[in-house]
Amino acid sequence: MVAAVAPAPAIADGRFVHGSAGVGDPFFPRAGNGGYDVSHYRLALRYTPAGNRLRATAAIKAVATEGLSRFDLDLRGLRVSSVSVDADPADFRRRGQELLVTPRRPLPGGEPFKVRVRYRGSPRPVIDPDGSKDGWIPTNDGAFVADEPQGAPTWFPCDDHPTDKATYEFRVTVPAGVVAVANGKLKYRIRGRRHTTFVWREGSPMATYLATATIGRFEVSRSRADGSPSYVAVAPARTAAAAPVLAKLPAILRLWGRKFGDYPFAATGAIVDHAPSVGYALETQTRPLFDTVPDQATLAHELAHQWFGDDVTPRRWRDIWLNEGFATWAEWYWAQHTGGRSTGAVFDALYAVGRGDTAFWNPPPADPGKPENLFDGTIYERGGMALEALRQKVGAKVFFRILRDWVSMHRYGNASTRQFIDLAELDSGMDLRGFLRAWLYRPIQRGKPPLP
Ligand SMILES: [Zn+2]
């Protein structure tokens, strides 16, 4: 629900233009779209795991940010059967990951409009620049649905960039006995003889890459965790192994609430799937998603992302250390809190890595250089070290004030590395620019980043 910064429209058509095919993110030039801002997605999905068949309708509420004679949605694969705009049939075409929509009447700038897209097919994940896959990933009993950084369009048409946050409703119909778990609160279930429909609602603004509708034969437990309704779904073969780790969820949320500010969302929980081909976990909003039973560090990491990543989201993908550096530092802090090594000891051990180990030190966390490096180890570890160095430089009290102010200033919005450096200077009253720039932007050739 924050307007994307759209580059100048390419084709003018009187007062009306064609919305651009991307929002100008250098790492993913076609991600997101220009000319409008989505406020709500209502996704009705009917999924049959046998044969990986999806039949769906997406109803999207948006506001035109300029007069539009045409606009794009992002959609990968799948077959579109019809598109309407404000209830009138609209012309549409496909071009790569873009679905080009020409409404019958041009859309005036500043006016709300509704798009409805009917589509079906066999959803497939997208292979990312680093070789991993995301999006709709079929499993042996359903689908593991994780969308960072570009998987959302594998299962719904959208404005696929972190700067366009929206609220969501998911109505997911699956065969009886199968469970569909999305973000937010489970409003109700409709149980038929052969199918069940799960209706989920996420009422806080959410980036597309944090949406999920993970499906499988899960065992479900519902409770409260640190004041929030908690919905936990676990693959049956994993329940015994997952129980002791998931039992820590309320305590982790409580600690993060104390240190980072109140929990930002209306629900919590977790999804522990059995998806051995995936190889990662994701901080899907309100309900982190794990491909296997996580350890405590991973659970603490994904829960910390609810503040750093989900609530405050990078403005550009290159700023991803604002997610991963923070969640990595939080892992270290949870270990210290539970009697393990201190964050300072972790820092010292990592700082001892020789500067000749360029794969450890480079690329610098706030300048990954190219999309292949978005999730390099250095984004996590040197990013976490930058925060620990900051903590030691300004002291714990000021450090946590910076983190809490960061969250409250940018609640449900987007932010950049420059804004973080500005805030650190403001809250500490110190000149930190050279220090933080060395940690965040300087490639390591001759010397390591400065000690605090
Ligand atoms: Zn992470």
Residues whose N, C-alpha, C, O or C-beta is under 5 A from the ligand:
A	BS01	ZN	E324 A327
